[in-house]
Amino acid sequence: MIRLEFKPNESVDKAMRRFKKICDREGLTRDMRKHTYYEKPSERNKRKNREAEKERAKAIRVAEKKKYKARKARAKSIKIMTGSRTATAASAPASAPAPAAAP
């Protein structure tokens, strides 16, 4: 049960705002909305399945995002480790000469 005591010199509007906030925190508003209309068991199952599917899709998105960030960090660390070697390897001449073109 929710109890609200007025503070000294508190307006009714402020007290109502506090009351609404308390109700939201307790889940009373959500519960009232849920029980406003009768929900058939089949509809309840469909709703729960939809919500579960949303959660699974979100979990997949989060996992993909983590995997992408890890891959990006790994590539960045490899680039830092190789550093100047990559630049010198690209500019160094090849050890074997290129074959001559046939006439």
N, C-alpha and C positions, 0 to 999 in steps of 0.2 A: 504494500500500500504506500502510495506517495503522499508525503506530508510536506506542506509548504507553510512556513511561518513568515509573516511580514517582518521585514527589518524596520527599524525606526526611520521615519520620514521616507519610506519607499512608496513610489507611486504604484497604482494598480497595473499600469502597463508594464512596468519593470518586473513586477511579481509574475504577471502572466508569461512574459518572456522566459523568466527563470523556470516556471512550471513547464512550459513547452520543451525547454532544453532538457529538463530532468526526464520528461516523458520519452523524448527521443533517445536519451542515453539508456533508459531502462528497456527500450524496445516496445513500449506500450502502443505507440502510434502504429508501428509496423504490424503488430499483432492485431490491432483493431481493424486495419485495412484488410488483413488476410482473412479475418472472420466476418467481414461485412456481408459477403455472399457465400452460399454453399458451393463448394468445389467438389465435383464428383471424383471418386477415386481414380478413374481413368484419366481425367484432366490433371489431377495432382501428379500422377505418374509421368504424364507427358511433360509437365512443367519441370519436374525434377530431372528428367532425362535431358531436357533442353539446357537446364542450368549446369548439369554435369558435363555436357558437351562443351559449353562455354568455358568451363574451368579447364577441361583437357586442352582445348585450343589455346588458352592463355598459357598453360604450362609448356606447351610445345613452343609457342612464340618466345617465352622467356628462356627456354633451353637453347633455342637457335641463336638468340641474342648473346647469351653467355658464350656459346661456341664461337660465334663470329668475333667477339671481343678477345677471346683467348687466342684465336688464330691471328688476329691483327697484332696483338701484343707479342706473340711468338715471332712473327715476321719482322716486327720492329726490332726485337732483341737480336735476331740473326743479322739484320742489316747493321746494327751497331757493332756486333762482334766482328763481322768481316771488314767493316769500315773502309779503309783506304785500299785494301787488297783488291777489292772489286774494280776500283778505278784503274789500278796499275795493270791488272790482268787484261782488261779490255784494251789498253793502249799499247801493250807489249807486242812486239812482232811475233808472228807464228814461227815455230821452230822448223817446220818443214815448208819448203817453198811450194807455191801453188803450181799445179801441172800446166804446161804450156798448151795453148789451144791448137788443135789439129787443123792443118790447111785443107 
